[in-house]
């Protein structure tokens, strides 16, 4: 056998080995099943929202989109929902903590695929997408408005569109321009002077505003990535196309992700989140008030007048199982946060609920070391990943962004 023949034989063997890996033979049947569950191909249809009868109304979604990007939806006329949820950044921003009228204590969460989840915000303090949409509007560091302000705003600027969708607007002529249960002392005092009927009228308009915004946000779906195309080929037992192939480094990272590194324990399913709450020992940020995560969030969602069981919900009690049977009192809730989707994570540093880590390297280091939690009990155990394994894991996470 001459040198050229030997070279050709070696090339054929290398090519066959590479194709064998790409076709899924580097994975066990159990690993293939797990990979398939992480793929967007396994994403179920958009679930209905029984709390919002306008959830799939195109006119409500169109109005919601208009409101989402309207900077007049804030006390200073500068902040819109789209100020922190930027289209070109997966509907989030690149800041350690959200910045509206002021600076908040937590990071802006991405909105892609959010409508598939049962809880909202890092601590799950709201149980519907429309109740979530209302919360920043009244938060003094975000939009800084009041319920009465938004009711008047809709009546003055979107009267006809509102009434075509939600029905007649109430008479707001005797309602103060600025009044609500949150805000300044004067605004809270003005709310207290209103009759229960006036408060209900304003709350109804306010909740419908949130339902319209939610109808729009339901349209924000996750985008297919190279990993999804690779997973599709694995599931089909075929060779991935050029735009779907993973490198050896990325494949090794994927095996770590679903194996030794335990990432898929919490970052599971096609949205790469289990929508539950976990204490992972994330450090506090100096200067911020104590943040107990789900321990506080569970109490807030139970008390929210716009929750599934509230009078402004369109659902009956039978549709509110998540709220009715949620865990409210458990030491494991302390400093537990919802894991955000890892889709697009490589392109949206910093990380964690208050931007504690600037890079993916810092995130992987934290999970590898598993330090004790500032309070409560961390679920982590040291992974003791080697430097090479850390880089392999990061290489895989980047396939979720392209």
C-alpha positions as CSV (number, residue, x, y, z in Angstrom):
1,X,0.0,0.0,0.0
2,X,1.6,3.3,-1.1
3,X,1.5,6.5,0.9
4,X,-1.4,8.0,-1.0
5,X,-3.5,4.9,-0.4
6,X,-2.7,4.9,3.3
7,X,-3.6,8.6,3.5
8,X,-7.0,8.0,1.7
9,X,-7.7,5.0,4.0
10,X,-7.1,7.1,7.1
11,X,-9.2,9.9,5.8
12,X,-12.1,7.5,5.2
13,X,-11.8,6.2,8.8
14,X,-11.7,9.7,10.2
15,X,-14.7,10.7,8.2
16,X,-16.7,7.6,9.2
17,X,-15.9,8.3,12.8
18,X,-17.0,11.9,12.5
19,X,-20.3,10.9,10.8
20,X,-20.9,8.2,13.4
21,X,-20.6,10.9,16.1
22,X,-22.9,13.3,14.2
23,X,-25.5,10.7,13.6
24,X,-25.9,10.2,17.3
25,X,-23.8,7.0,17.9
26,X,-21.8,8.9,20.5
27,X,-24.9,9.0,22.7
28,X,-26.7,6.3,24.6
29,X,-30.4,5.8,24.0
30,X,-31.1,7.4,27.3
31,X,-29.0,10.5,26.3
32,X,-30.8,10.7,23.0
33,X,-34.2,10.7,24.7
34,X,-33.0,13.5,27.0
35,X,-31.7,15.5,24.1
36,X,-35.0,15.1,22.3
37,X,-36.8,16.6,25.3
38,X,-34.6,19.7,25.2
39,X,-35.3,20.4,21.6
40,X,-37.8,23.0,20.4
41,X,-39.4,20.2,18.5
42,X,-40.8,18.9,21.8
43,X,-42.4,22.3,22.7
44,X,-46.1,21.7,23.1
45,X,-48.7,24.1,21.5
46,X,-49.2,27.4,23.3
47,X,-51.3,26.6,26.3
48,X,-54.6,28.5,26.8
49,X,-54.8,31.1,29.5
50,X,-58.2,30.7,31.2
51,X,-57.6,33.8,33.3
52,X,-57.5,35.9,30.2
53,X,-60.4,35.5,27.7
54,X,-58.6,37.9,25.4
55,X,-55.4,36.0,25.3
56,X,-55.8,34.9,21.7
57,X,-57.8,37.8,20.4
58,X,-55.8,39.4,17.5
59,X,-57.2,42.9,18.2
60,X,-56.2,42.6,21.9
61,X,-52.7,41.6,20.9
62,X,-52.5,44.5,18.4
63,X,-53.5,46.9,21.1
64,X,-51.1,45.2,23.5
65,X,-48.2,45.6,21.1
66,X,-49.0,49.3,20.8
67,X,-49.0,49.7,24.6
68,X,-45.9,47.6,25.0
69,X,-43.8,50.1,23.0
70,X,-45.6,53.3,24.1
71,X,-43.2,55.4,26.2
72,X,-46.2,57.4,27.5
73,X,-47.0,54.4,29.6
74,X,-44.8,55.8,32.4
75,X,-44.9,58.8,34.8
76,X,-42.0,60.5,33.0
77,X,-43.1,59.7,29.4
78,X,-39.8,58.0,28.7
79,X,-40.2,54.3,29.8
80,X,-42.1,51.6,27.9
81,X,-42.2,47.9,28.4
82,X,-39.9,47.8,25.4
83,X,-37.3,49.9,27.2
84,X,-36.1,46.9,29.2
85,X,-37.5,44.2,26.9
86,X,-35.5,45.0,23.7
87,X,-36.4,43.1,20.5
88,X,-32.8,42.7,19.4
89,X,-31.8,41.4,22.8
90,X,-34.3,38.6,23.2
91,X,-36.7,41.0,24.8
92,X,-34.4,41.7,27.8
93,X,-31.5,44.1,28.3
94,X,-27.8,43.8,29.1
95,X,-28.0,45.4,32.5
96,X,-27.2,43.8,35.8
97,X,-30.5,45.2,37.1
98,X,-33.5,46.7,35.2
99,X,-33.5,50.4,34.7
100,X,-36.7,52.4,34.1
101,X,-37.6,55.5,36.0
102,X,-35.1,54.3,38.5
103,X,-32.9,51.2,39.0
104,X,-34.5,48.0,40.3
105,X,-33.1,45.3,42.5
106,X,-33.3,42.5,39.9
107,X,-32.3,41.7,36.4
108,X,-34.8,41.9,33.5
109,X,-35.9,38.4,32.4
110,X,-36.2,37.5,28.7
111,X,-39.8,37.1,27.3
112,X,-39.3,34.5,24.6
113,X,-41.5,31.5,25.4
114,X,-42.6,33.1,28.7
115,X,-46.3,32.3,28.0
116,X,-45.6,28.6,28.5
117,X,-44.7,29.0,32.2
118,X,-47.0,29.0,35.2
119,X,-45.1,31.6,37.3
120,X,-43.6,35.0,36.5
121,X,-40.7,37.0,37.7
122,X,-37.6,35.5,39.4
123,X,-39.7,34.7,42.5
124,X,-43.0,33.7,40.9
125,X,-44.9,36.6,42.5
126,X,-47.5,36.6,39.7
127,X,-49.3,33.7,38.3
128,X,-50.4,35.0,34.9
129,X,-48.8,36.8,32.1
130,X,-51.3,39.7,32.3
131,X,-50.8,40.1,36.1
132,X,-47.1,40.2,35.5
133,X,-47.5,42.9,32.8
134,X,-49.3,45.1,35.3
135,X,-46.7,44.9,38.1
136,X,-43.9,47.1,36.5
137,X,-46.5,49.8,35.6
138,X,-47.1,50.6,39.3
139,X,-43.5,49.9,40.4
140,X,-42.0,53.3,41.3
141,X,-38.6,52.4,39.8
142,X,-40.0,51.0,36.6
143,X,-42.9,52.9,35.0
144,X,-43.9,54.7,38.2
145,X,-47.6,55.2,37.3
146,X,-50.8,54.5,39.2
147,X,-53.9,52.6,38.2
148,X,-56.0,55.7,37.8
149,X,-53.3,57.2,35.6
150,X,-53.4,54.2,33.2
151,X,-57.2,54.1,33.2
152,X,-57.3,57.8,32.1
153,X,-54.5,57.2,29.7
154,X,-56.4,54.4,27.9
155,X,-59.6,56.4,27.9
156,X,-57.9,59.5,26.4
157,X,-55.7,57.8,23.8
158,X,-57.3,54.4,22.9
159,X,-60.9,54.9,23.7
160,X,-62.4,53.4,20.6
161,X,-59.9,50.5,20.3
162,X,-60.4,49.6,23.9
163,X,-64.2,49.6,23.7
164,X,-64.2,47.4,20.5
165,X,-62.3,44.8,22.4
166,X,-63.3,45.0,26.1
167,X,-66.6,46.8,26.0
168,X,-67.7,50.2,27.4
169,X,-65.3,52.2,29.5
170,X,-66.6,53.3,32.9
171,X,-67.2,56.9,33.8
172,X,-63.8,58.2,35.0
173,X,-64.8,61.8,35.3
174,X,-64.7,61.8,39.1
175,X,-61.7,59.6,39.4
176,X,-58.4,61.4,40.4
177,X,-55.8,61.6,37.7
178,X,-53.2,59.9,40.0
179,X,-54.5,57.3,42.5
180,X,-53.5,53.8,43.4
181,X,-52.7,51.4,46.3
182,X,-49.0,52.0,45.6
183,X,-47.0,55.1,44.9
184,X,-46.6,58.3,46.9
185,X,-48.6,59.1,50.0
186,X,-50.8,61.5,48.1
187,X,-51.5,58.9,45.5
188,X,-52.4,56.2,48.1
189,X,-54.5,58.8,49.9
190,X,-56.4,59.6,46.7
191,X,-57.1,55.9,46.2
192,X,-58.5,55.6,49.7
193,X,-61.0,58.4,49.0
194,X,-62.5,56.6,46.0
195,X,-65.6,54.4,46.4
196,X,-65.3,50.6,46.1
197,X,-67.2,50.9,42.8
198,X,-64.7,53.5,41.4
199,X,-61.8,51.3,42.5
200,X,-63.4,48.3,40.8
201,X,-63.9,50.3,37.6
202,X,-60.3,51.4,37.5
203,X,-59.1,47.9,38.4
204,X,-61.1,46.5,35.5
205,X,-59.6,48.9,33.0
206,X,-56.2,48.3,34.4
207,X,-56.5,44.5,34.3
208,X,-57.8,44.7,30.7
209,X,-54.7,46.7,29.8
210,X,-52.6,43.9,31.2
211,X,-54.6,41.3,29.3
212,X,-53.9,43.1,26.0
213,X,-50.2,43.3,26.7
214,X,-50.2,39.7,27.6
215,X,-52.0,38.8,24.3
216,X,-49.1,40.4,22.5
217,X,-46.4,38.8,24.7
218,X,-47.9,35.3,24.0
219,X,-46.6,35.8,20.4
220,X,-43.0,36.0,21.5
221,X,-41.7,32.4,20.9
222,X,-38.2,30.9,21.2
223,X,-36.2,30.8,18.1
224,X,-34.6,27.6,16.6
225,X,-30.9,27.2,17.3
226,X,-28.1,25.0,16.0
227,X,-28.6,22.7,19.0
228,X,-32.3,22.2,17.9
229,X,-31.2,21.3,14.4
230,X,-28.6,18.9,15.8
231,X,-31.2,17.3,18.2
232,X,-33.5,16.9,15.3
233,X,-30.9,14.9,13.4
234,X,-30.1,12.8,16.4
235,X,-33.8,12.0,16.8
236,X,-34.1,11.1,13.2
237,X,-30.9,9.1,13.2
238,X,-29.6,11.1,10.3
239,X,-26.4,13.1,9.7
240,X,-26.8,16.8,10.8
241,X,-26.6,19.4,8.0
242,X,-23.7,21.8,8.0
243,X,-25.6,24.4,9.9
244,X,-26.6,21.8,12.6
245,X,-23.4,20.0,13.3
246,X,-21.8,20.3,16.7
247,X,-18.0,20.1,17.2
248,X,-16.4,17.5,19.4
249,X,-16.0,20.1,22.1
250,X,-19.7,21.1,22.0
251,X,-20.8,17.4,22.0
252,X,-18.7,16.8,25.1
253,X,-20.3,19.9,26.7
254,X,-23.8,18.5,25.8
255,X,-22.9,15.2,27.5
256,X,-21.8,17.1,30.6
257,X,-24.9,19.3,30.5
258,X,-27.2,16.2,30.7
259,X,-24.9,14.2,32.8
260,X,-22.1,15.0,35.3
261,X,-22.8,18.8,35.5
262,X,-26.5,18.2,36.3
263,X,-27.6,21.3,34.3
264,X,-30.6,19.7,32.9
265,X,-32.0,19.0,36.3
266,X,-33.3,22.6,36.4
267,X,-32.7,23.7,32.8
268,X,-34.9,21.1,31.3
269,X,-37.6,20.8,28.6
270,X,-37.6,22.7,25.3
271,X,-37.5,26.1,27.1
272,X,-34.6,24.9,29.3
273,X,-36.3,25.8,32.5
274,X,-38.4,23.7,34.9
275,X,-40.4,26.8,36.0
276,X,-39.7,25.8,39.6
277,X,-37.6,27.6,42.3
278,X,-34.1,26.7,43.5
279,X,-31.6,28.0,46.0
280,X,-28.3,27.7,44.2
281,X,-26.2,29.7,46.7
282,X,-26.0,32.8,44.5
283,X,-24.2,35.6,46.5
284,X,-25.9,38.8,47.6
285,X,-25.1,42.1,46.0
286,X,-23.7,44.7,48.4
287,X,-26.0,47.6,49.1
288,X,-29.3,45.8,48.0
289,X,-32.0,44.9,50.5
290,X,-32.4,41.3,51.6
291,X,-34.0,39.2,48.8
292,X,-35.6,36.0,50.0
293,X,-36.8,34.9,46.5
294,X,-39.7,32.5,46.4
295,X,-40.2,32.8,50.2
296,X,-41.6,36.3,49.6
297,X,-42.9,35.6,46.1
298,X,-45.3,32.9,47.3
299,X,-46.8,35.3,49.8
300,X,-47.2,38.0,47.2
301,X,-48.9,35.9,44.6
302,X,-51.4,34.6,47.2
303,X,-52.3,38.2,48.1
304,X,-52.4,39.6,44.6
305,X,-55.9,40.9,43.7
306,X,-55.2,40.1,40.1
307,X,-54.3,36.4,40.7
308,X,-56.1,33.4,39.2
309,X,-58.7,33.4,42.0
310,X,-59.3,37.1,42.0
311,X,-62.4,38.9,40.7
312,X,-60.6,40.2,37.6
313,X,-59.6,36.7,36.5
314,X,-61.7,35.1,33.8
315,X,-61.0,31.6,35.2
316,X,-63.0,29.6,37.6
317,X,-61.4,28.1,40.8
318,X,-61.0,24.7,39.0
319,X,-58.4,26.3,36.7
320,X,-56.3,27.7,39.5
321,X,-54.6,24.5,40.7
322,X,-51.1,25.9,40.6
323,X,-52.1,28.8,42.9
324,X,-54.4,26.8,45.2
325,X,-51.9,24.0,45.8
326,X,-48.6,25.9,45.7
327,X,-46.1,25.4,48.4
328,X,-46.2,28.5,50.7
329,X,-44.3,27.5,53.8
330,X,-41.1,25.6,53.3
331,X,-37.5,26.4,54.2
332,X,-36.5,25.4,50.7
333,X,-38.2,28.5,49.4
334,X,-35.7,30.8,51.0
335,X,-33.6,32.5,48.4
336,X,-35.0,30.2,45.7
337,X,-35.4,31.6,42.2
338,X,-36.8,30.4,39.0
339,X,-34.1,29.3,36.5
340,X,-34.4,31.4,33.4
341,X,-34.3,29.8,30.0
342,X,-30.8,29.2,28.7
343,X,-31.9,29.8,25.2
344,X,-29.8,32.8,24.0
345,X,-28.0,32.9,27.4
346,X,-24.5,33.2,25.9
347,X,-25.5,36.5,24.3
348,X,-27.1,38.1,27.4
349,X,-24.6,38.6,30.2
350,X,-24.5,39.3,33.1
351,X,-26.2,36.4,34.9
352,X,-28.3,35.5,37.9
353,X,-31.2,37.5,39.4
354,X,-29.2,40.6,40.2
355,X,-26.4,40.3,37.6
356,X,-24.0,38.8,40.1
357,X,-21.8,37.1,37.5
358,X,-20.4,38.9,34.5
359,X,-19.4,35.9,32.4
360,X,-20.4,32.3,31.7
361,X,-17.0,31.3,33.1
362,X,-18.0,32.8,36.4
363,X,-21.4,31.0,36.3
364,X,-19.8,27.6,35.6
365,X,-17.2,28.2,38.3
366,X,-19.9,28.9,40.8
367,X,-21.8,25.7,40.0
368,X,-18.5,23.7,40.0
369,X,-17.5,25.0,43.5
370,X,-21.1,25.0,45.0
371,X,-20.4,27.5,47.8
372,X,-22.8,27.7,50.7
373,X,-25.9,29.9,50.3
374,X,-26.0,33.3,52.1
375,X,-29.2,32.1,53.7
376,X,-31.4,29.0,53.3
377,X,-30.0,25.8,51.9
378,X,-28.3,25.6,48.5
379,X,-29.2,22.6,46.4
380,X,-25.8,22.5,44.8
381,X,-23.1,19.9,45.4
382,X,-19.5,20.5,44.2
383,X,-19.0,19.2,40.6
384,X,-15.3,19.7,40.6
385,X,-15.2,20.2,36.9
386,X,-11.8,20.4,35.2
387,X,-10.8,23.4,33.2
388,X,-11.4,21.5,30.0
389,X,-14.8,20.4,31.1
390,X,-15.8,23.9,32.0
391,X,-14.8,25.1,28.5
392,X,-16.7,22.2,26.9
393,X,-19.8,23.1,28.9
394,X,-19.6,26.8,27.9
395,X,-19.1,25.7,24.2
396,X,-22.3,23.8,24.4
397,X,-24.3,26.6,26.0
398,X,-23.2,28.8,23.1
399,X,-25.0,26.5,20.7
400,X,-28.3,27.6,22.3
401,X,-27.8,31.1,20.9
402,X,-27.1,30.5,17.2
